[in-house]
Amino acid sequence: MGALKAGIAVVDITPPSGLLLAGFAARTEPATGAHDPLTVRAVVVGDTAIVVADVIGIHEAMSARIRERCPLPSANVIVAATHTHGAPVSMADRLSAEADPAFLGAIEDGCVAALAEAAANAVPVTLSAGLGADPDVARNRRHADGPLDRTLPVLRIRDEAGRLLAVIVSYACHPTVLGADNRLMTADFPHFVRTTIEAAHPGAVAIFLNGCCGDVNIGHTAQASVTLNASATRTFENAERLGARIAEAALAAPEAGLGDTATAGEQWVELSLERREHDLPALAAAWDHDARTAEPVRATVLQHWANWARRYAGQPAGSWAGRVSVLDWGGLPIAALPGEIFAETGLAVRAACAGRPALVLSYADGTPGYIPPASEFGFGGYEVDEAHRFIGMPGAFAAGSAERLALAAKTLLGLSKQAATPRK
């Protein structure tokens, strides 16, 4: 014992009321307060780390700055988001809304501070991991029988005296229990996952990491969020109930000891964007026209689309470079992909772990929108055909993009497994 050191830190980044919350086009009024704190949580293991913020996404440029500013090697750090839709706009020039510079600064500085604090307070530790039972919270929102990653990996970190320092839980489900009618800042159900675990283990820090849930939430369609109407299931009470269910499954998860090594790898993937819309000036004019007679929420959506068409008229769709990274903590693989990755892709990456408990993360080191698997393009819909207009990308991700990210992750996982397996 003692060969491996780890540290944990939590930084509060909750801003004052009055900022626009991100994630729902229908919500145009600012936040009125905070239901629970928005935090940044970092865990450093050896010279590798994960830091996760309670925001809808981290821009890839901000991720790069955080990784360069922190005391660890840039290639060894994952910067992720819980993807809550209950936090202010967190990415510059995205989500069809202007981000507050002070809040952007608080996110970036908070991530750097959390990483530095976690590195500074690192102590000798042991790691253990296991899989909790399926909490049965997630639902595929595009297909009734669509794929789900039901896996609930749990990582526990203890000091030399056996005291529990941290419990890290990953689950693949959109934190959108609260809908567009909510105007209180919140981490959504991950807040209740964490508080339930921390209540069971006083002094320990709980960290929630989201999985590949681009097509997964608690059961409503994407279109159900384009409304300001209240819903009996989209309440803080239900968020608490579901978060507690996930936490209780995690608390009951068995555990097996892990090794005392920590390694990291990364690969950059260039992804093509495509624009299936034609004649953007004409589309902008048509959407402007329709917005004048549409009901208010629909008018807001159409206006966002018209603004997008004017912005990118005459420009090529181009491409986007994404970072795929893999950590190996004592034999526990952690794969992190950018964007909103669907369950099918997450399951494909998980399959490459050959039965080992693994964390397969999304919303890491860049959140440029949905990256659907090729199998979903024939179904169209919001995630495939429309979301890039609201997010503010010049085009949608081309078919095959998710598969290229998955291949990069599988390649890195293969190298990680070779490094973690002693040669005979």
Disulfide bonds with the S-S distance in Angstrom:
none
